[in-house]
Amino acid sequence: MSKITAEHLCRSPIIYIRQSTTYQVANNLESQRRQDGLTERTRQLGWDDVQIVDDDLGRSGAGTARPGFGKLWAAMCEGRVGAVISLEASRLARWP
């Protein structure tokens, strides 16, 4: 039994990818591999058209504008999102 319904599948899934510093983006390759694996997992769950929001790579959550999060938030408020996929849900909780 899956909690993913036809209603979820008719909307786009969005994978939100973020690392706080440019150093992490350049050197934390394991995290990048895990985040890249989210696309395949999302397809396994039933979605074909996977959207990736990676505009916030290398941006700290402390007082820095995060346009990718704003894009994600807008899509959610408009009801266009079937699922939000992220390695770190805490990344989504820090709204400036």
C-alpha positions, 0 to 999 in steps of 0.5 A: 500500500502506498501513500502516493495517490493518483492526485499526487502523481498528476502534479510535479514532484520537486527535488530540492537540492541545497548545500550551504557553502561553495566548499561543500558543493565542490568537495562533498561528493557523497552528498551530491551522489545521494541527492542525484539518486533522489531523481531515480527514486522519485521515478521509481515512485511513479513520476516521470517529469521530475523537477529539480530546484538547485538554485540555492547550492552554495548559499548559507541559510543564515540571512542569505536570499534563497531564490530556489526555496522561493520558487519551491514555496510558490509552486507549493502555494499554487497547488502544482506540487505532488511531492517535495523530495529532499535529503534534509527536511530541516533545509525546508524549515529555515525560511528567511 
